Amino acid sequence: VSFSYPGAEEPVLRDISFTLYPGQTAAVIGSTGSGKSTLADLLLRLHDVGEGAIRVGGVDVRTLTQQELRERIGCVPQKAFLFSGTIADNLRHGKKDATDLEMHHAAAIAQIDDFIREHKKGLDAPVSQGGGNFSGGQKQRLSIARAVIKEPDIFLFDDSFSALDVKTDAALRRALREQVVRPAKLIVAQRVSTILDADLILVLDEGRLVGAGTHGELLETCPVYRAIADSQMQREGA
């Protein structure tokens, strides 16, 4: 796949190719401006590719309606958004007929169920427009629960873990790995710690795929990845 914004001199992405299988977790990492979020936008058809094709289950996404595509993908954007109403109303945006048990199960995977159960109104706790009465991390976890309850073919996490502390991030990823087994998961990330256990890490640099492999393999073979990992570990150690 290659893609250029209209009027741009240089492609944002060029010659990107990879395969993600059901049950696998792939992660995309790279510096700011490397094309990570553009890749996510192309999967959602916010833009269409310039060259090549993106296929979901062997089907070119351009032959699917937006609704058909969105039904197959559970997307959690970087900036979580909640609708006014209740927690249950928000979770049922993922699945209209979700039972209380299903909502609590999805919330447990998203590491937000304790908060819901401790609230005196539980699933009926009020949510203001945009989720203004919740913290950034709470909003993010509720939006993840909303995607989990949908049971999509593909999860797309677009830098969805950045609002979470490292401990919650790790617990949430462990729950996803152990309890959400069938779907494919694509994680766009900034933190190396978020993607250590991914089956496949894709390293973007100025719109090109400069590395693909596991964390251990990329530390050995990809200078760009090694530089990102080193800089983050130095910051954490400081």
C-alpha positions in Angstrom: 0.0 0.0 0.0 1.1 3.5 -0.8 -0.8 6.7 0.1 -0.4 10.5 -0.5 -2.5 13.3 0.8 -3.9 15.4 -2.1 -1.4 18.0 -3.2 1.4 16.5 -1.1 4.8 16.2 -2.8 5.8 13.0 -0.9 3.7 9.9 0.0 2.9 9.6 3.7 3.1 5.8 3.3 5.0 3.8 0.6 5.2 0.1 -0.1 3.7 -1.1 3.2 2.9 -4.8 3.1 2.0 -7.2 6.0 -0.5 -9.9 6.9 -2.3 -10.1 10.3 -4.0 -13.4 11.1 -6.9 -14.1 13.4 -5.7 -14.4 17.0 -2.5 -12.5 16.3 -1.4 -9.1 17.7 0.5 -6.8 15.5 1.8 -3.4 16.6 2.9 -0.4 14.7 5.5 1.9 16.1 7.5 4.8 14.8 8.5 8.4 15.5 6.0 11.3 15.1 5.1 11.8 11.5 6.2 8.2 10.5 2.6 7.4 9.2 1.3 5.3 12.1 -2.1 7.0 12.4 -2.5 7.2 8.6 -2.2 3.5 8.4 -5.1 3.2 11.0 -7.2 5.7 9.0 -6.7 3.7 5.8 -8.0 0.5 7.5 -11.1 2.5 8.6 -11.4 4.0 5.1 -11.2 7.5 6.3 -9.0 7.7 3.2 -8.6 5.3 0.4 -5.2 3.9 -0.6 -3.4 5.4 -3.6 -1.7 2.2 -4.7 -2.2 -1.4 -3.6 -5.2 -2.7 -1.5 -6.1 -3.4 2.0 -8.0 -6.6 2.4 -10.1 -7.8 5.4 -10.8 -11.5 5.2 -9.6 -11.5 1.6 -12.0 -8.7 0.6 -10.8 -5.3 -0.6 -12.2 -2.8 1.9 -13.2 -0.5 -0.9 -15.9 -3.0 -1.9 -17.5 -2.8 1.6 -19.8 -0.1 2.8 -18.6 2.0 5.8 -21.2 0.2 7.9 -20.1 -3.3 6.8 -16.4 -2.4 7.5 -17.2 -0.8 10.9 -19.1 -3.9 12.0 -16.0 -6.0 11.5 -13.6 -3.6 13.2 -13.7 -2.5 16.9 -11.9 0.8 16.9 -10.6 2.5 20.0 -9.3 6.0 19.0 -6.5 7.9 20.8 -9.0 10.4 22.2 -11.8 8.4 23.8 -15.3 9.8 23.4 -18.3 8.9 25.6 -21.9 9.7 24.9 -24.2 11.4 27.4 -26.5 8.9 29.2 -25.3 6.1 31.4 -22.3 3.7 31.4 -24.7 1.0 30.2 -25.9 3.2 27.3 -22.3 3.7 26.2 -21.4 0.0 26.4 -24.5 -0.9 24.4 -23.2 1.3 21.5 -21.0 -1.7 21.0 -23.8 -4.3 21.3 -27.4 -3.1 21.5 -28.8 -6.1 23.4 -25.8 -6.6 25.7 -26.8 -8.1 29.1 -25.5 -6.8 32.4 -23.3 -9.9 32.7 -21.7 -9.2 29.2 -21.2 -5.6 30.1 -19.5 -6.5 33.4 -17.3 -9.1 31.6 -16.2 -6.5 29.0 -15.5 -4.0 31.7 -13.4 -6.5 33.7 -11.2 -7.1 30.6 -10.9 -3.3 30.2 -9.9 -2.9 33.9 -12.9 -0.7 34.7 -15.3 -3.1 36.3 -14.2 -2.5 39.9 -14.9 1.2 39.4 -18.4 0.4 38.0 -19.2 -2.0 40.9 -18.0 0.5 43.5 -20.2 3.3 42.0 -23.6 3.4 43.9 -25.4 3.4 40.5 -23.2 0.8 38.9 -24.0 0.4 35.2 -26.6 3.2 35.5 -24.0 5.7 36.6 -24.5 9.0 34.6 -22.1 10.0 31.8 -22.0 13.7 30.8 -21.5 14.7 27.1 -18.0 13.6 26.0 -17.5 11.9 29.3 -16.4 15.1 31.1 -17.2 13.6 34.5 -14.6 10.8 34.0 -10.8 10.9 34.0 -8.9 10.3 30.8 -7.9 6.8 31.9 -11.5 6.0 32.8 -12.8 7.2 29.5 -10.2 5.2 27.7 -11.0 2.0 29.5 -14.8 2.4 29.0 -14.2 2.9 25.2 -12.1 -0.3 25.2 -14.9 -2.1 27.0 -17.3 -0.8 24.4 -15.1 -2.3 21.6 -14.6 -5.6 23.5 -18.4 -6.1 23.9 -18.8 -5.7 20.1 -16.8 -8.9 19.5 -15.4 -7.7 16.1 -13.1 -9.6 13.7 -10.4 -7.0 14.2 -9.5 -4.7 17.0 -7.8 -1.4 16.1 -6.2 0.3 19.1 -4.9 3.7 17.9 -2.6 4.8 20.7 -5.4 3.7 23.0 -3.2 2.9 26.0 -1.3 6.2 26.4 -3.8 7.5 29.0 -3.3 4.4 31.2 -0.6 4.0 33.8 1.9 1.2 33.0 0.5 -1.3 35.6 -3.1 -0.9 34.2 -1.8 -1.1 30.6 -0.1 -4.4 31.4 -3.1 -5.9 33.1 -5.4 -4.8 30.3 -3.2 -6.3 27.6 -2.8 -9.5 29.6 -6.7 -9.8 29.8 -7.0 -9.1 26.1 -4.4 -11.8 25.3 -6.0 -14.4 27.5 -9.7 -13.7 27.1 -10.1 -12.1 23.7 -8.5 -14.9 21.7 -10.2 -15.1 18.2 -9.9 -11.6 16.8 -6.9 -10.0 15.2 -5.5 -7.0 17.1 -3.7 -4.1 15.5 -2.1 -1.7 18.1 -0.7 1.7 17.0 1.6 2.6 19.9 4.1 5.1 21.1 5.4 3.1 24.2 7.6 0.1 23.5 6.4 -1.3 26.9 2.9 -1.6 25.3 4.0 -3.8 22.5 6.7 -6.1 24.0 4.6 -9.2 23.7 3.1 -8.5 20.2 3.5 -11.4 17.7 4.6 -8.9 15.0 5.9 -5.4 15.4 6.0 -3.1 12.4 8.5 -0.2 12.5 7.7 2.8 10.4 10.2 5.5 9.5 9.2 8.4 7.2 6.4 6.3 5.7 8.4 3.2 5.0 8.4 -0.2 6.7 12.0 -0.5 8.0 11.5 -3.4 10.3 9.1 -6.3 11.1 9.5 -8.9 13.7 9.2 -9.6 17.5 10.7 -7.2 20.1 13.8 -9.4 20.5 14.4 -9.8 16.8 14.0 -6.0 16.1 16.5 -5.1 18.9 19.0 -7.2 16.9 18.1 -6.2 13.4 16.5 -2.8 13.3 18.5 0.3 14.3 15.4 2.5 14.2 13.5 0.3 16.7 16.6 -0.1 18.9 16.9 3.7 19.1 13.2 4.1 20.1 13.6 1.4 22.7 16.9 2.8 24.1 15.5 6.4 24.4 12.4 5.2 26.2 14.3 3.0 28.6 16.7 5.9 29.4 13.7 8.2 30.1 12.1 5.6 32.4 15.4 5.1 34.2 16.0 8.8 34.7 
